[in-house]
Amino acid sequence: MTDVVHEEDHDSDKAAVVATFRQASLPAKTLLAGAFVNRLGAFLNIFLVLFLTSQGYSDGQAAFALGVYGGGAIVGVLLGGALSIRLGARNASVLSMVGASVPLAAILYLPSFGLILVAVALVSLAGQLYRPASATLLSDLTPANRQVMIFAMYRFGLNLGATVAPLFGFALYNLAGRSYALVFWVEATIALFYATIAWLTLPPRSAEPGAAGAPVAADADGEESAQEADRVGRGGYRAMLRDRRYMLYLTAIFFFGVVYVQYLSTLPLDVKDSGVAIFWYTLAVSLNGFIVISFELLVTKYAQAWSQRLTMAWALVLVGVGVAVYGLPLGPAVILLGTLIWSVGEILGGPATTAYPVVAGPARLKGHYIGGFHFAWSLGAAVGPVVGGWLFIRFGHQVWPVLTVGSVLSIVLVLVSVRDEPAAEPVGSDAADASSAPAGASGG
């Protein structure tokens, strides 16, 4: 981006959707497209249970395999945060996509449940490696005042891909004569396709804005750059753990994830137990997808100028209120109203919540902070169904007021932990700031 573009960003055109995309560099556009392509091809977590039960495995084994998938994803985002420093977005993306595609196709032919579990773990772990590195590079390629909008566009790609993926996968299933072979092979092919595009269009690590070692890129052997990357990589998560405010923020994200996922786990249990037609639940899920895809970018155009701290807090208030509405006598109106309220909260606070980790800590640790964010969210989403299921068994329909406690905790923690200004670089920290660049560094 040129200085002229930065000046335009402060005018009425500030972070408009079309302008943000048009003025984004080719690597940034690749990352945005990659969000859609990767989520579009994410069939395994959708069809894994159906595939395993069709092969004669029990419901319990299928559920356990799904848990292994979630566990692999949690490890993957943490490992990806560290690798984002060492490898950069291009190499991490290629490693992630190639590493996921091979065991994914192999699942169709493995002879035992144990080997399938290993393959599932590898797919989910490898498939998450690229996310922290990609988000870090996307931030580095984007001017500071367009961070929230660019991550809103990133989320748009993820949500659109997630909406289309089940329909696309079901079409492939029927095209193959009600077989899962084409489903898994196409997902593996999509991963390899994105790996190729990433290799051709994303900058190498030494050329990335703010890359560790970038100032010494002229070193022929790259030895000094590698040593700096190793030093930052080893100490990155330790430094993040010492950031007490950010750890409070990650705790808020964990509670948010626990509460948010209840619409996928506890709500259908309550709908079934209450005797409400399942149609109203599926309509509510579709309503959420429609609202997020249709309105999140439009809302972000205005919300990005607000206080990030207050925007996130009000968004969490709406999520908590929406969940609490489910506690009213359950019926179609209650299901749809509750979903509408927390969906508005999602589109209000989702982009700000996702963008905050890129400015919460030192620039050189951006990948670790992003990895920590994805870990906290994934952990909450993994723990949430277990917590919600246990509470539902214990309290029945009254589970919803209990779950709002998690929303209250997340609101308080966000108000305490979130800064509206970027974090200052600590003086005398483990890795000097000589290798870091501002969040709004030019992407070329």
Sine and cosine of phi, psi and omega as CSV:
sin_phi,cos_phi,sin_psi,cos_psi,sin_omega,cos_omega
0.00,0.00,0.64,-0.77,0.03,-1.00
-1.00,-0.01,0.18,-0.98,0.03,-1.00
-0.90,0.44,-0.50,0.87,0.02,-1.00
-0.88,0.47,-0.67,0.74,0.02,-1.00
-0.89,0.45,-0.64,0.77,0.02,-1.00
-0.88,0.47,-0.62,0.79,0.02,-1.00
-0.92,0.38,-0.63,0.78,0.01,-1.00
-0.89,0.45,-0.51,0.86,-0.06,-1.00
-0.89,0.46,-0.36,0.93,-0.05,-1.00
-1.00,-0.05,-0.04,1.00,0.04,-1.00
-1.00,0.02,-0.24,-0.97,-0.04,-1.00
-0.90,0.44,-0.33,0.94,-0.01,-1.00
-0.98,0.19,0.03,1.00,-0.16,-0.99
-0.77,0.64,0.90,-0.43,0.13,-0.99
0.80,0.60,0.53,0.85,0.15,-0.99
-0.90,0.43,0.46,-0.89,-0.13,-0.99
-0.87,0.49,-0.81,0.59,-0.07,-1.00
-0.90,0.44,-0.68,0.73,-0.02,-1.00
-0.91,0.41,-0.65,0.76,0.01,-1.00
-0.88,0.48,-0.69,0.72,0.00,-1.00
-0.95,0.32,-0.67,0.74,-0.05,-1.00
-0.89,0.45,-0.63,0.78,-0.07,-1.00
-1.00,0.00,-0.03,1.00,0.06,-1.00
-0.94,0.33,0.53,-0.85,0.03,-1.00
-0.96,0.29,0.24,-0.97,0.01,-1.00
-0.85,0.52,-0.70,0.71,0.06,-1.00
-0.86,0.51,-0.63,0.78,0.02,-1.00
-0.90,0.43,-0.65,0.76,0.04,-1.00
-0.91,0.42,-0.58,0.81,0.07,-1.00
-0.88,0.47,-0.68,0.74,0.00,-1.00
-0.91,0.41,-0.63,0.78,0.04,-1.00
-0.91,0.40,-0.69,0.72,0.04,-1.00
-0.91,0.41,-0.59,0.81,0.01,-1.00
-0.89,0.45,-0.54,0.84,0.05,-1.00
-0.87,0.49,-0.69,0.72,0.03,-1.00
-0.93,0.36,-0.74,0.68,-0.08,-1.00
-0.89,0.46,-0.69,0.72,-0.03,-1.00
-0.93,0.37,-0.63,0.77,0.03,-1.00
-0.95,0.30,-0.53,0.85,0.06,-1.00
-0.88,0.47,-0.59,0.81,-0.02,-1.00
-1.00,-0.04,0.17,0.98,-0.05,-1.00
-1.00,0.09,0.93,0.36,-0.06,-1.00
-0.99,0.11,-0.46,0.89,-0.19,-0.98
-0.86,0.52,-0.74,0.68,-0.04,-1.00
-0.94,0.35,-0.34,0.94,0.03,-1.00
-0.99,0.15,-0.68,0.74,-0.14,-0.99
-0.95,-0.30,0.05,1.00,-0.08,-1.00
-0.87,0.49,-0.74,0.67,-0.03,-1.00
-0.89,0.46,-0.70,0.72,0.00,-1.00
-0.90,0.43,-0.65,0.76,0.00,-1.00
-0.90,0.44,-0.74,0.68,-0.05,-1.00
-0.91,0.42,-0.68,0.74,0.02,-1.00
-0.92,0.40,-0.53,0.85,0.06,-1.00
-0.93,0.36,-0.36,0.93,0.04,-1.00
-1.00,-0.03,0.08,1.00,0.07,-1.00
0.99,-0.12,0.03,1.00,0.04,-1.00
-0.98,0.19,0.44,-0.90,-0.09,-1.00
-0.97,0.24,0.25,-0.97,0.07,-1.00
-0.87,0.49,-0.62,0.78,0.02,-1.00
-0.90,0.44,-0.67,0.74,0.04,-1.00
-0.90,0.43,-0.65,0.76,0.02,-1.00
-0.90,0.44,-0.68,0.74,0.03,-1.00
-0.90,0.43,-0.63,0.78,0.02,-1.00
-0.90,0.43,-0.65,0.76,0.03,-1.00
-0.89,0.46,-0.61,0.79,0.03,-1.00
-0.91,0.41,-0.60,0.80,0.08,-1.00
-0.91,0.42,-0.62,0.79,0.07,-1.00
-0.89,0.46,-0.64,0.77,0.05,-1.00
-0.87,0.50,-0.71,0.71,0.02,-1.00
-0.90,0.43,-0.64,0.77,0.03,-1.00
-0.90,0.43,-0.65,0.76,0.04,-1.00
-0.88,0.47,-0.61,0.79,0.01,-1.00
-0.91,0.41,-0.62,0.79,0.01,-1.00
-0.90,0.44,-0.72,0.69,0.04,-1.00
-0.90,0.44,-0.61,0.79,-0.06,-1.00
-0.89,0.47,-0.67,0.74,-0.03,-1.00
-0.94,0.34,-0.55,0.83,0.06,-1.00
-0.92,0.38,-0.72,0.69,0.02,-1.00
-0.91,0.42,-0.60,0.80,0.03,-1.00
-0.90,0.43,-0.57,0.82,0.05,-1.00
-0.88,0.47,-0.64,0.77,0.04,-1.00
-0.96,0.30,-0.65,0.76,-0.03,-1.00
-0.93,0.36,-0.40,0.92,0.01,-1.00
-0.88,0.48,-0.49,0.87,0.04,-1.00
-0.97,0.23,-0.70,0.71,-0.10,-1.00
-0.97,0.23,-0.65,0.76,-0.15,-0.99
-0.98,-0.22,-0.57,0.82,-0.13,-0.99
1.00,0.08,0.20,-0.98,-0.13,-0.99
-0.91,0.41,-0.65,0.76,-0.06,-1.00
-0.90,0.43,-0.80,0.60,-0.04,-1.00
-0.91,0.41,-0.61,0.79,0.02,-1.00
-0.91,0.41,-0.62,0.78,0.01,-1.00
-0.91,0.42,-0.71,0.70,0.00,-1.00
-0.90,0.44,-0.73,0.69,0.02,-1.00
-0.87,0.50,-0.67,0.74,-0.02,-1.00
-0.90,0.45,-0.77,0.64,-0.09,-1.00
-0.94,0.34,-0.68,0.73,0.03,-1.00
-0.92,0.38,-0.66,0.75,0.00,-1.00
-0.91,0.43,-0.47,0.88,0.01,-1.00
-1.00,0.08,-0.54,0.84,-0.13,-0.99
-0.93,0.36,-0.62,0.79,-0.08,-1.00
-0.92,0.40,-0.82,0.57,0.04,-1.00
-0.91,0.41,-0.43,0.90,0.02,-1.00
-0.89,0.45,-0.76,0.65,0.03,-1.00
-0.92,0.40,-0.53,0.85,-0.04,-1.00
-0.93,0.37,-0.43,0.90,-0.02,-1.00
-0.81,0.59,-0.57,0.82,-0.04,-1.00
-0.90,0.44,-0.38,0.92,-0.18,-0.98
-0.87,-0.50,-0.02,1.00,-0.04,-1.00
-0.96,0.29,0.67,-0.74,-0.16,-0.99
-1.00,0.05,-0.16,0.99,-0.08,-1.00
-0.69,-0.73,0.39,-0.92,-0.01,-1.00
-0.91,0.41,-0.60,0.80,0.01,-1.00
-0.88,0.48,-0.69,0.72,0.02,-1.00
-0.92,0.38,-0.58,0.81,0.05,-1.00
-0.90,0.45,-0.65,0.76,0.03,-1.00
-0.88,0.48,-0.66,0.75,0.03,-1.00
-0.88,0.47,-0.70,0.71,0.01,-1.00
-0.90,0.44,-0.66,0.75,0.02,-1.00
-0.88,0.47,-0.69,0.73,0.02,-1.00
-0.88,0.47,-0.66,0.75,0.00,-1.00
-0.92,0.40,-0.65,0.76,0.01,-1.00
-0.88,0.47,-0.75,0.66,-0.06,-1.00
-0.93,0.36,-0.63,0.78,0.01,-1.00
-0.91,0.41,-0.79,0.61,-0.03,-1.00
-0.90,0.44,-0.59,0.81,-0.05,-1.00
-0.91,0.41,-0.31,0.95,-0.01,-1.00
-0.99,-0.16,-0.13,0.99,-0.10,-0.99
-0.88,0.48,-0.54,0.84,-0.11,-0.99
-0.98,0.21,-0.34,0.94,-0.22,-0.98
-0.90,0.43,-0.76,0.65,0.02,-1.00
-0.89,0.46,-0.65,0.76,-0.01,-1.00
-0.91,0.42,-0.66,0.75,0.00,-1.00
-0.91,0.41,-0.69,0.72,0.02,-1.00
-0.91,0.42,-0.60,0.80,0.04,-1.00
-0.90,0.44,-0.74,0.67,0.00,-1.00
-0.91,0.42,-0.65,0.76,0.02,-1.00
-0.86,0.52,-0.65,0.76,0.05,-1.00
-0.91,0.41,-0.69,0.73,-0.01,-1.00
-0.90,0.44,-0.49,0.87,-0.04,-1.00
-1.00,0.07,-0.01,1.00,-0.14,-0.99
-0.87,-0.48,0.73,-0.69,0.06,-1.00
-0.84,0.55,0.47,-0.88,-0.12,-0.99
-0.84,0.54,-0.61,0.79,-0.08,-1.00
-0.99,0.13,0.03,1.00,0.06,-1.00
-0.91,-0.40,0.18,0.98,-0.05,-1.00
-0.88,0.48,-0.74,0.67,-0.04,-1.00
-0.89,0.45,-0.67,0.74,-0.02,-1.00
-0.92,0.40,-0.66,0.75,-0.03,-1.00
-0.91,0.41,-0.57,0.82,0.04,-1.00
-0.98,0.21,-0.41,0.91,0.16,-0.99
-0.91,0.41,-0.64,0.77,0.04,-1.00
-0.92,0.38,-0.61,0.79,0.06,-1.00
-0.88,0.48,-0.71,0.71,0.03,-1.00
-0.92,0.40,-0.56,0.83,0.05,-1.00
-0.87,0.49,-0.69,0.72,0.04,-1.00
-0.88,0.47,-0.68,0.73,0.03,-1.00
-0.89,0.46,-0.73,0.68,-0.05,-1.00
-0.93,0.37,-0.63,0.78,0.03,-1.00
-0.91,0.42,-0.68,0.73,0.05,-1.00
-0.89,0.45,-0.65,0.76,0.01,-1.00
-0.91,0.41,-0.51,0.86,0.01,-1.00
-0.96,0.27,-0.64,0.77,-0.05,-1.00
-0.98,0.17,-0.51,0.86,-0.13,-0.99
-0.81,0.59,-0.74,0.67,-0.01,-1.00
-0.87,0.48,-0.63,0.78,0.01,-1.00
-0.93,0.36,-0.66,0.75,0.02,-1.00
-0.89,0.45,-0.71,0.70,0.01,-1.00
-0.90,0.44,-0.66,0.75,0.01,-1.00
-0.90,0.43,-0.60,0.80,0.05,-1.00
-0.90,0.43,-0.66,0.75,0.04,-1.00
-0.91,0.42,-0.63,0.78,0.03,-1.00
-0.86,0.51,-0.70,0.71,0.01,-1.00
-0.96,0.27,-0.58,0.81,0.02,-1.00
-0.89,0.46,-0.54,0.84,0.00,-1.00
-1.00,0.03,0.27,0.96,0.02,-1.00
0.96,0.27,0.70,0.72,-0.01,-1.00
0.85,0.53,0.72,0.69,0.05,-1.00
-0.81,-0.59,0.50,-0.87,-0.02,-1.00
-1.00,-0.03,-0.01,1.00,-0.06,-1.00
-0.86,0.50,-0.75,0.66,-0.03,-1.00
-0.92,0.39,-0.55,0.84,0.02,-1.00
-0.86,0.51,-0.78,0.63,-0.06,-1.00
-0.96,0.29,-0.61,0.80,0.00,-1.00
-0.92,0.39,-0.63,0.77,0.03,-1.00
-0.92,0.40,-0.63,0.78,0.04,-1.00
-0.89,0.46,-0.67,0.74,0.04,-1.00
-0.89,0.46,-0.63,0.77,0.00,-1.00
-0.92,0.39,-0.65,0.76,0.04,-1.00
-0.87,0.49,-0.66,0.75,0.02,-1.00
-0.88,0.47,-0.69,0.72,0.01,-1.00
-0.92,0.38,-0.57,0.82,0.04,-1.00
-0.89,0.46,-0.72,0.69,0.00,-1.00
-0.93,0.38,-0.57,0.82,0.05,-1.00
-0.86,0.52,-0.65,0.76,0.02,-1.00
-0.91,0.41,-0.73,0.69,0.00,-1.00
-0.89,0.46,-0.67,0.75,0.01,-1.00
-0.89,0.47,-0.66,0.75,-0.01,-1.00
-0.90,0.44,-0.60,0.80,-0.07,-1.00
-0.99,0.17,-0.48,0.88,-0.16,-0.99
-0.92,-0.40,-0.43,0.90,-0.03,-1.00
-0.99,0.11,0.55,-0.84,-0.01,-1.00
-0.95,0.30,0.50,-0.87,0.12,-0.99
-0.90,0.44,0.30,-0.95,-0.10,-0.99
-0.84,0.55,-0.66,0.76,-0.06,-1.00
-0.92,0.38,-0.32,0.95,-0.02,-1.00
-0.99,-0.14,-0.06,1.00,-0.04,-1.00
-0.95,0.31,0.63,-0.77,0.10,-1.00
-0.86,0.51,0.77,-0.64,0.05,-1.00
0.97,0.24,0.15,0.99,-0.01,-1.00
-0.91,0.40,0.63,-0.78,0.06,-1.00
-0.87,0.50,0.78,-0.63,0.00,-1.00
1.00,0.02,-0.04,1.00,-0.04,-1.00
-0.84,0.54,-0.63,0.78,0.00,-1.00
-0.90,0.44,-0.34,0.94,-0.02,-1.00
-0.93,-0.38,0.45,0.89,-0.05,-1.00
-0.89,0.45,-0.32,0.95,-0.02,-1.00
-0.96,0.28,-0.23,0.97,0.05,-1.00
-0.86,0.51,0.88,-0.48,-0.14,-0.99
-0.86,0.50,-0.66,0.75,-0.05,-1.00
-1.00,0.09,-0.21,0.98,-0.04,-1.00
0.92,0.38,0.27,0.96,-0.10,-1.00
-0.91,0.41,-0.69,0.73,-0.02,-1.00
-0.91,0.41,-0.64,0.77,0.03,-1.00
-0.89,0.46,-0.69,0.72,-0.02,-1.00
-0.90,0.43,-0.64,0.77,0.00,-1.00
-0.90,0.44,-0.66,0.76,0.02,-1.00
-0.90,0.44,-0.69,0.73,0.00,-1.00
-0.89,0.46,-0.66,0.75,0.02,-1.00
-0.89,0.45,-0.67,0.74,-0.04,-1.00
-0.90,0.43,-0.72,0.70,0.03,-1.00
-0.92,0.40,-0.65,0.76,-0.02,-1.00
-0.89,0.46,-0.66,0.75,-0.02,-1.00
-0.92,0.39,-0.62,0.78,-0.09,-1.00
-0.99,-0.12,-0.01,1.00,-0.13,-0.99
-0.87,0.49,-0.80,0.60,-0.04,-1.00
-0.95,0.32,-0.51,0.86,0.08,-1.00
-0.90,0.45,-0.68,0.74,0.03,-1.00
-0.90,0.43,-0.64,0.76,0.02,-1.00
-0.89,0.45,-0.66,0.75,-0.01,-1.00
-0.90,0.43,-0.42,0.91,0.03,-1.00
-0.99,0.15,-0.18,0.98,0.04,-1.00
-0.99,0.11,1.00,-0.06,-0.13,-0.99
-0.89,0.45,-0.61,0.79,0.00,-1.00
-0.90,0.44,-0.67,0.74,-0.02,-1.00
-0.94,0.34,-0.56,0.83,0.06,-1.00
-0.91,0.42,-0.58,0.82,0.11,-0.99
-0.90,0.43,-0.63,0.78,0.04,-1.00
-0.89,0.45,-0.69,0.72,0.03,-1.00
-0.90,0.44,-0.57,0.82,0.08,-1.00
-0.90,0.44,-0.65,0.76,0.07,-1.00
-0.88,0.48,-0.67,0.74,0.01,-1.00
-0.90,0.43,-0.61,0.79,0.05,-1.00
-0.87,0.49,-0.76,0.65,0.01,-1.00
-0.90,0.44,-0.61,0.79,0.07,-1.00
-0.86,0.50,-0.71,0.71,0.02,-1.00
-0.89,0.46,-0.64,0.77,0.02,-1.00
-0.87,0.49,-0.71,0.71,-0.04,-1.00
-0.96,0.28,-0.68,0.73,-0.08,-1.00
-0.87,0.50,-0.67,0.75,-0.12,-0.99
-0.95,0.32,-0.15,0.99,-0.06,-1.00
-0.90,0.44,-0.41,0.91,0.01,-1.00
-0.94,0.33,-0.33,0.94,0.04,-1.00
-1.00,-0.08,-0.30,0.95,-0.10,-1.00
-0.88,-0.47,-0.88,0.48,-0.08,-1.00
-0.98,0.19,-0.62,0.79,-0.03,-1.00
-0.85,0.53,-0.73,0.68,0.03,-1.00
-0.89,0.46,-0.53,0.85,0.07,-1.00
-0.90,0.43,-0.68,0.73,-0.01,-1.00
-0.93,0.37,-0.63,0.78,0.03,-1.00
-0.88,0.48,-0.72,0.70,0.00,-1.00
-0.90,0.43,-0.68,0.73,-0.03,-1.00
-0.93,0.37,-0.50,0.87,-0.03,-1.00
-0.99,0.11,-0.17,0.99,0.01,-1.00
0.99,0.16,0.21,0.98,0.05,-1.00
-0.97,0.23,0.63,-0.78,0.00,-1.00
-0.86,0.51,0.71,-0.70,-0.05,-1.00
-0.89,0.46,-0.34,0.94,0.04,-1.00
-0.81,0.58,-0.64,0.77,-0.06,-1.00
-0.94,0.35,-0.52,0.85,0.08,-1.00
-0.93,0.37,-0.73,0.68,0.00,-1.00
-0.90,0.44,-0.57,0.82,0.05,-1.00
-0.91,0.42,-0.62,0.78,0.01,-1.00
-0.91,0.42,-0.67,0.74,0.04,-1.00
-0.89,0.46,-0.67,0.74,0.04,-1.00
-0.90,0.43,-0.60,0.80,0.04,-1.00
-0.87,0.48,-0.69,0.73,0.03,-1.00
-0.87,0.50,-0.74,0.67,0.00,-1.00
-0.88,0.48,-0.64,0.77,0.00,-1.00
-0.90,0.43,-0.70,0.71,-0.03,-1.00
-0.90,0.44,-0.72,0.69,-0.05,-1.00
-0.90,0.44,-0.73,0.68,-0.05,-1.00
-0.93,0.36,-0.61,0.79,-0.11,-0.99
-0.99,0.15,-0.53,0.85,-0.22,-0.98
-0.85,-0.53,-0.20,0.98,-0.12,-0.99
-0.90,0.43,-0.69,0.72,0.01,-1.00
-0.90,0.44,-0.64,0.77,0.00,-1.00
-0.90,0.43,-0.71,0.70,0.01,-1.00
-0.90,0.43,-0.64,0.77,-0.02,-1.00
-0.89,0.45,-0.52,0.85,0.02,-1.00
-0.81,0.58,-0.55,0.84,0.00,-1.00
-0.99,-0.17,-0.64,0.77,-0.09,-1.00
-0.93,0.36,-0.39,0.92,-0.04,-1.00
-0.90,0.44,-0.37,0.93,-0.01,-1.00
-1.00,0.08,-0.14,0.99,-0.04,-1.00
-1.00,0.10,0.18,-0.98,0.12,-0.99
-0.86,0.50,0.84,-0.55,-0.01,-1.00
-0.87,0.49,-0.64,0.77,-0.02,-1.00
-0.89,0.47,-0.76,0.65,-0.03,-1.00
-0.95,0.31,-0.55,0.83,0.04,-1.00
-0.87,0.48,-0.72,0.69,0.02,-1.00
-0.90,0.43,-0.66,0.75,-0.03,-1.00
-0.90,0.45,-0.72,0.69,0.02,-1.00
-0.91,0.42,-0.57,0.82,0.06,-1.00
-0.88,0.47,-0.68,0.74,0.02,-1.00
-0.93,0.37,-0.54,0.84,0.10,-0.99
-0.86,0.50,-0.72,0.69,0.00,-1.00
-0.90,0.43,-0.62,0.79,0.05,-1.00
-0.89,0.46,-0.70,0.72,0.01,-1.00
-0.90,0.44,-0.65,0.76,0.03,-1.00
-0.91,0.42,-0.68,0.73,0.02,-1.00
-0.87,0.50,-0.68,0.73,0.05,-1.00
-0.91,0.41,-0.64,0.77,0.00,-1.00
-0.90,0.43,-0.55,0.83,0.02,-1.00
-0.86,0.50,-0.56,0.83,0.05,-1.00
-0.86,0.52,-0.35,0.94,0.00,-1.00
-0.97,0.25,-0.20,0.98,0.11,-0.99
-0.94,0.35,0.26,-0.97,0.04,-1.00
-0.77,0.63,0.88,-0.48,-0.21,-0.98
-0.95,0.31,0.76,-0.65,0.06,-1.00
-0.32,-0.95,0.05,-1.00,-0.04,-1.00
-0.81,0.59,-0.70,0.71,-0.04,-1.00
-0.90,0.44,-0.66,0.75,-0.01,-1.00
-0.91,0.41,-0.69,0.72,0.00,-1.00
-0.87,0.49,-0.73,0.69,-0.05,-1.00
-0.95,0.32,-0.65,0.76,0.00,-1.00
-0.91,0.42,-0.73,0.68,0.02,-1.00
-0.86,0.51,-0.68,0.73,0.00,-1.00
-0.91,0.42,-0.65,0.76,0.02,-1.00
-0.87,0.49,-0.70,0.72,-0.07,-1.00
-0.91,0.42,-0.76,0.65,-0.05,-1.00
-0.96,0.28,-0.38,0.93,0.09,-1.00
-0.93,0.38,-0.61,0.79,0.09,-1.00
-0.89,0.46,-0.65,0.76,0.08,-1.00
-0.87,0.48,-0.62,0.78,0.00,-1.00
-0.90,0.44,-0.72,0.69,-0.04,-1.00
-0.96,0.29,-0.41,0.91,0.04,-1.00
-0.96,0.28,-0.72,0.70,-0.14,-0.99
-0.97,-0.25,-0.24,0.97,-0.06,-1.00
-0.84,0.54,-0.80,0.60,0.00,-1.00
-0.88,0.48,-0.67,0.74,0.00,-1.00
-0.90,0.43,-0.65,0.76,0.01,-1.00
-0.89,0.45,-0.66,0.76,-0.02,-1.00
-0.96,0.29,-0.55,0.83,-0.05,-1.00
-0.99,0.17,-0.42,0.91,-0.12,-0.99
-0.85,0.53,-0.65,0.76,-0.03,-1.00
-0.85,0.53,-0.40,0.91,-0.05,-1.00
-0.96,0.27,-0.30,0.95,0.01,-1.00
-0.89,-0.46,0.03,1.00,-0.10,-1.00
-0.97,0.23,-0.38,0.92,-0.07,-1.00
-0.66,-0.75,-0.14,-0.99,0.02,-1.00
-0.87,0.50,0.56,-0.83,-0.05,-1.00
-0.86,0.50,-0.58,0.81,-0.06,-1.00
-0.93,0.37,-0.32,0.95,-0.02,-1.00
-0.96,-0.28,0.28,0.96,-0.08,-1.00
-0.83,0.55,-0.68,0.73,0.00,-1.00
-0.88,0.48,-0.62,0.78,0.02,-1.00
-0.94,0.35,-0.66,0.75,0.02,-1.00
-0.90,0.43,-0.64,0.77,0.06,-1.00
-0.92,0.39,-0.67,0.74,0.06,-1.00
-0.87,0.49,-0.64,0.77,0.05,-1.00
-0.89,0.45,-0.62,0.78,0.04,-1.00
-0.88,0.47,-0.76,0.66,-0.01,-1.00
-0.90,0.43,-0.57,0.82,0.05,-1.00
-0.90,0.44,-0.73,0.68,-0.03,-1.00
-0.89,0.46,-0.68,0.73,0.01,-1.00
-0.91,0.42,-0.72,0.69,-0.02,-1.00
-0.90,0.44,-0.62,0.79,0.02,-1.00
-0.91,0.41,-0.68,0.73,0.05,-1.00
-0.88,0.47,-0.67,0.75,0.01,-1.00
-0.92,0.39,-0.48,0.87,0.02,-1.00
-0.98,0.18,-0.63,0.78,-0.03,-1.00
-0.98,0.20,-0.52,0.85,-0.09,-1.00
-0.79,0.62,-0.77,0.64,0.00,-1.00
-0.87,0.49,-0.58,0.81,0.02,-1.00
-0.93,0.38,-0.73,0.69,0.01,-1.00
-0.89,0.45,-0.73,0.68,-0.01,-1.00
-0.89,0.45,-0.65,0.76,0.02,-1.00
-0.90,0.44,-0.66,0.75,0.01,-1.00
-0.91,0.40,-0.69,0.73,0.01,-1.00
-0.91,0.41,-0.58,0.81,0.01,-1.00
-0.92,0.39,-0.64,0.77,0.06,-1.00
-0.88,0.47,-0.60,0.80,-0.08,-1.00
-0.99,0.14,-0.64,0.77,-0.14,-0.99
-0.91,-0.40,-0.20,0.98,-0.03,-1.00
0.90,0.43,-0.68,-0.73,-0.07,-1.00
-0.89,0.46,-0.37,0.93,0.02,-1.00
-0.97,0.23,0.15,0.99,0.03,-1.00
-0.90,0.43,-0.48,0.88,-0.14,-0.99
-0.92,0.39,-0.71,0.71,0.09,-1.00
-0.87,0.49,-0.56,0.83,0.02,-1.00
-0.91,0.42,-0.67,0.75,-0.03,-1.00
-0.92,0.40,-0.43,0.90,0.02,-1.00
-0.91,0.41,-0.30,0.96,0.08,-1.00
-0.86,0.51,-0.63,0.77,0.04,-1.00
-0.88,0.47,-0.61,0.79,0.04,-1.00
-0.92,0.40,-0.67,0.74,0.02,-1.00
-0.87,0.49,-0.69,0.72,0.02,-1.00
-0.88,0.47,-0.68,0.73,-0.01,-1.00
-0.91,0.41,-0.61,0.79,0.02,-1.00
-0.89,0.45,-0.75,0.67,-0.02,-1.00
-0.88,0.48,-0.69,0.72,-0.03,-1.00
-0.91,0.41,-0.61,0.79,0.05,-1.00
-0.91,0.42,-0.70,0.71,0.01,-1.00
-0.88,0.47,-0.55,0.83,-0.01,-1.00
-0.98,0.19,-0.57,0.82,-0.23,-0.97
-0.98,-0.18,-0.50,0.87,-0.16,-0.99
-0.99,0.15,0.72,-0.69,0.11,-0.99
-0.98,-0.18,0.52,-0.85,0.12,-0.99
-1.00,-0.02,-0.14,0.99,0.07,-1.00
-0.91,-0.42,0.52,-0.85,0.05,-1.00
-0.85,0.53,0.55,-0.83,0.01,-1.00
-0.92,0.38,0.62,-0.78,0.04,-1.00
-0.97,0.25,0.50,-0.86,0.04,-1.00
-0.96,0.27,0.84,-0.54,0.00,-1.00
-0.88,0.48,0.65,-0.76,0.04,-1.00
-0.99,0.12,0.71,-0.71,0.04,-1.00
0.95,0.31,0.46,0.89,0.01,-1.00
-0.97,0.23,0.07,-1.00,-0.12,-0.99
-0.85,0.52,-0.62,0.79,0.00,-1.00
-0.85,-0.52,0.84,-0.54,-0.06,-1.00
-0.89,0.45,0.38,-0.92,-0.07,-1.00
-0.99,0.13,0.12,0.99,-0.05,-1.00
-0.89,0.46,-0.36,0.93,-0.07,-1.00
-0.99,-0.17,0.04,1.00,-0.09,-1.00
-0.97,-0.23,0.39,-0.92,0.02,-1.00
-0.79,-0.61,0.38,-0.93,-0.01,-1.00
-0.90,0.43,0.39,-0.92,-0.07,-1.00
-0.87,0.50,-0.49,0.87,-0.04,-1.00
-1.00,-0.07,0.43,0.90,-0.04,-1.00
-0.84,0.54,0.55,-0.84,-0.04,-1.00
-0.92,0.39,0.62,-0.78,0.06,-1.00
-1.00,-0.08,0.24,0.97,0.02,-1.00
0.96,-0.27,0.00,0.00,0.00,0.00
